[in-house]
Amino acid sequence: MNTPPTAAQDEVISRNVGYFTLILGFVVLTLSFLSSCNTTRGFGRDVQRVGHKIEATASGH
């Protein structure tokens, strides 16, 4: 026989679903940051090149 879950069991289930959702969100966020490292590094290099050009122009070279 299947008995309907009690209120306490419902709370435990919804808490576990909430924890799972939170952990899954952190995993997805972490993976997206790790995959964007290459893009961030390229952006940093571009900004560095622009900085060098500004310095060269300011110093008159």
N, C-alpha and C positions, 0 to 999 in steps of 0.2 A: 504494500500500500504506500502510496505517495502522500505524505502529509505536507500541508502547506508550511513554508518556512515561518518561523516566529520573527518578531520584531528585532530581537537581538541578532538572529542569523542574518536578517536583511541588512542590519548595520555593519556587520562584519563583512558581508559580501560587497556592499557599496564602498566600504573603507578599502578593501583589497583592490577593487577596481580603480579607486582613486589613486592608490599608491602605484599600481601598474601604469596608469596613464601618466603620472608624474615622472616615473622612471623612464618610460618610453620617450616622453618629451625631452628629458635630459640627454638621452642617448642620441636622439635625432639632432638636437642642438649641438652636441659635442661633435658628431660626425660632420655636420655642416661647417663648423669652425675648422675642423682638421682638413676638410677638402678645400677650403678657401685659402689655406696658408699660401699656396703657390700664387694665387691671384693677389693676395695682400703683399707678398714679396715683390711681385712685378710692379705693383702700384708704388711701393716704397722706392724701388729703383728709378721709376719715372720721376717721382718727386725729387729724388737726389740729383738726377741729371738736370732738372730745371734749376735747382739750387746752385749747381756748379756753373750753369750758363749765366745766372744772375750775378754770381760772384765775379765771373770773368768779365762781364760787361761793366760791372761797377769798378773793377780795378783797371780797366782800360786795356785789357789784353785781347 
